[in-house]
């Protein structure tokens, strides 16, 4: 399977680097989706950053442009990204998520901060799987943000 990873920022690579490598190790083709015009200064993935996965193919995509055609062109069966719904919505690509799902592209979110607590409920309808950094984050998200009672209370 060809798996696309949102990879235009160094931070995204830090979160998903082991997943990219695991996909390659298991025989999947990794597609690193980068925006050549990344706007966040100092955060843009460089060729050196992307070079950690020489077996991966880099796919250029300008944020704000529809992503589904690029994913289909590349033959991606899945898209993986950090806080996927949050990131794609911030990039103006919310409609792409529903279109990707309808086209058979699976969506996987790797959450590493508590953005899940402020996720739009639409995220539950369009993201296929959410991976949490910790069990605490999963429980907190599933409880709607209600924290566990402190021990001994």
C-alpha positions in Angstrom: 0.0 0.0 0.0 1.1 3.6 -0.6 0.8 5.6 2.5 1.1 9.4 2.4 2.5 11.2 5.4 2.1 15.0 6.0 5.7 15.9 6.2 6.2 19.6 5.4 7.3 20.5 8.9 10.1 19.3 11.1 7.7 18.8 14.0 5.5 16.5 11.9 8.5 14.4 11.1 9.4 14.2 14.8 6.0 12.9 15.6 5.7 10.5 12.6 9.3 9.5 11.9 9.0 6.0 13.5 5.7 5.4 11.7 7.3 6.4 8.3 10.1 3.9 9.0 7.7 1.2 10.2 5.7 1.6 7.0 8.8 1.2 4.9 10.1 -1.7 6.9 6.8 -3.5 6.4 7.0 -3.1 2.6 4.7 -0.1 2.2 5.6 2.8 -0.1 5.9 5.9 1.9 5.0 9.2 0.3 6.2 12.3 2.1 3.8 15.1 1.3 5.5 18.5 1.6 4.6 22.1 0.8 7.5 23.7 -1.0 6.2 27.1 0.3 5.9 26.1 4.0 5.0 29.4 5.7 6.2 28.7 9.3 9.8 30.1 9.4 12.4 27.5 10.4 10.0 24.6 10.5 10.0 23.7 6.8 11.3 20.1 6.2 14.6 20.2 4.3 16.0 17.7 1.9 18.3 16.6 4.7 15.3 16.0 7.0 13.5 14.0 4.4 16.7 12.1 3.6 16.3 10.0 6.7 13.9 7.9 4.6 15.7 7.4 1.3 13.2 4.8 0.2 10.3 7.3 0.5 9.1 9.4 -2.4 8.5 13.1 -1.9 5.2 14.5 -3.2 4.9 18.3 -3.5 1.6 19.8 -2.6 0.8 23.5 -1.9 -1.5 23.9 1.1 -4.8 25.4 0.2 -5.0 23.6 -3.1 -7.1 20.4 -3.1 -5.1 17.5 -1.8 -7.2 14.6 -3.1 -6.0 14.9 -6.7 -2.4 14.7 -5.6 -3.1 11.7 -3.3 -4.9 9.9 -6.2 -2.2 10.8 -8.6 0.4 9.3 -6.3 -1.8 6.2 -5.7 -2.1 6.8 -1.9 -4.5 4.4 -0.1 -4.0 6.3 3.2 -3.1 9.7 4.6 -1.4 10.0 8.0 -0.9 13.3 9.8 -0.4 14.8 13.2 -3.7 15.9 14.6 -5.0 15.3 11.1 -8.4 17.0 11.3 -7.1 20.0 13.1 -4.1 20.5 10.7 -6.2 20.0 7.5 -8.9 22.3 8.7 -6.4 24.9 9.5 -5.0 24.6 6.0 -8.5 25.1 4.5 -8.7 21.4 3.4 -11.7 20.2 5.4 -13.6 19.3 2.3 -10.7 17.2 1.1 -11.1 14.9 4.1 -14.7 13.9 3.2 -13.7 13.6 -0.5 -10.7 11.4 0.4 -12.9 9.1 2.5 -15.5 8.9 -0.3 -12.6 8.0 -2.7 -11.4 5.2 -0.5 -8.4 7.0 1.0 -8.2 6.1 4.7 -7.4 8.9 7.2 -5.2 8.3 10.2 -4.6 11.0 12.9 -1.5 10.8 15.2 -2.3 13.1 18.1 0.6 14.2 20.2 -0.9 17.2 22.0 -4.3 17.8 23.5 -5.8 19.4 20.3 -8.2 16.4 20.3 -10.1 18.2 23.1 -11.0 21.1 20.9 -11.6 19.0 17.7 -14.7 19.8 15.7 -17.2 16.8 16.1 -16.8 16.5 12.3 -13.5 14.9 13.0 -15.3 11.8 14.3 -17.1 11.4 11.0 -14.2 11.8 8.6 -11.0 10.5 10.4 -10.9 6.7 10.3 -8.5 6.1 13.2 -6.9 8.3 15.9 -3.7 7.3 17.6 -3.1 8.9 21.0 0.3 9.5 22.6 -1.0 8.3 25.9 -3.8 6.4 27.5 -4.6 9.5 29.6 -5.1 11.5 26.4 -7.4 8.9 24.9 -9.5 8.8 28.1 -9.6 12.5 28.4 -10.7 12.9 24.8 -13.3 10.2 25.0 -14.7 11.8 28.2 -15.2 15.1 26.4 -12.5 16.8 28.4 -13.7 15.8 31.9 -10.6 15.1 33.9 -10.4 12.0 36.1 -11.1 12.7 39.8 -7.8 13.1 41.8 -6.9 10.0 43.8 -8.1 10.1 47.4 -10.8 12.7 46.6 
